C-alpha cells in the first residue's frame, strides 16, 4: 500500500468522509462526525468487505432535534445514502 487511506480488497469507489454531508434515506440530510475501525479514528474510508468492520457516526435532525451519535456499519451507511 502507498500510505493512503485505501483499504485492501475494496471493490467500490465510494468514499465516505468525516465532516461531509449526505442524504440519508432514513434521516434526511446528515453529517458524518466520525469513522472508526476498531479503536482508531480515520478521516475517510472506502466501502469495506466483511473482513473489515468500519463504523460511521453521524448527526441528524430527528423529530426537530439535533441528534449526534447515530451509527451504522460502513456497509449499512452506504446502502442508506445510495
C-alpha positions as CSV (number, residue, x, y, z in Angstrom):
1,X,0.0,0.0,0.0
2,X,1.2,3.5,-0.7
3,X,0.3,5.1,2.7
4,X,-3.1,6.4,1.5
5,X,-6.4,5.6,3.2
6,X,-7.3,3.0,0.6
7,X,-8.5,-0.3,2.0
8,X,-7.1,-3.5,0.6
9,X,-9.6,-5.6,-1.3
10,X,-12.2,-2.8,-1.6
11,X,-14.0,-3.1,-4.9
12,X,-16.1,0.1,-4.5
13,X,-15.1,3.6,-5.5
14,X,-17.5,5.2,-3.0
15,X,-15.6,7.3,-0.4
16,X,-17.3,8.5,2.8
17,X,-15.5,11.4,4.5
18,X,-15.7,12.8,8.0
19,X,-17.3,16.3,8.0
20,X,-19.2,15.8,4.8
21,X,-23.0,15.8,4.5
22,X,-25.1,13.1,2.7
23,X,-28.7,12.5,2.0
24,X,-29.7,9.5,4.2
25,X,-32.9,7.6,3.3
26,X,-34.0,7.3,7.0
27,X,-32.8,10.6,8.5
28,X,-32.6,13.1,5.6
29,X,-29.6,15.4,5.5
30,X,-26.9,14.1,7.8
31,X,-23.3,15.0,8.6
32,X,-20.6,12.4,9.2
33,X,-18.9,13.1,12.6
34,X,-16.6,10.1,12.8
35,X,-15.4,7.0,11.0
36,X,-14.0,4.2,13.3
37,X,-12.2,0.9,12.7
38,X,-11.6,-0.9,16.0
39,X,-10.4,1.8,18.4
40,X,-8.8,4.0,15.8
41,X,-10.5,7.0,14.2
42,X,-9.8,7.6,10.5
43,X,-10.6,10.6,8.3
44,X,-12.2,8.7,5.3
45,X,-12.9,5.1,4.3
46,X,-13.8,3.2,1.1
47,X,-16.6,0.6,1.1
48,X,-15.2,-2.4,3.0
49,X,-15.8,-6.1,2.7
50,X,-16.7,-8.4,5.6
51,X,-13.2,-8.7,7.0
52,X,-13.0,-5.0,7.7
53,X,-15.6,-3.5,10.0
54,X,-15.9,0.2,10.0
55,X,-18.4,2.2,12.0
56,X,-19.7,5.6,10.7
57,X,-21.0,8.0,13.3
58,X,-23.3,10.9,12.1
59,X,-25.6,13.6,13.3
60,X,-29.1,14.3,12.0
61,X,-32.2,16.2,12.9
62,X,-34.7,13.7,14.3
63,X,-38.2,15.0,15.3
64,X,-37.0,18.6,15.1
65,X,-34.0,18.0,17.4
66,X,-30.3,17.6,16.5
67,X,-29.1,14.1,17.4
68,X,-25.4,13.3,17.4
69,X,-24.1,9.8,17.8
70,X,-26.2,7.8,15.3
71,X,-24.2,4.9,13.9
72,X,-24.2,2.4,11.1
73,X,-21.6,0.0,9.8
74,X,-20.0,1.4,6.7
75,X,-21.8,-1.1,4.5
76,X,-25.2,-0.2,6.0
77,X,-24.4,3.5,5.7
78,X,-23.5,3.2,2.1
79,X,-26.8,1.4,1.4
80,X,-28.8,4.2,3.1
81,X,-27.2,7.0,1.1
82,X,-27.2,5.4,-2.3
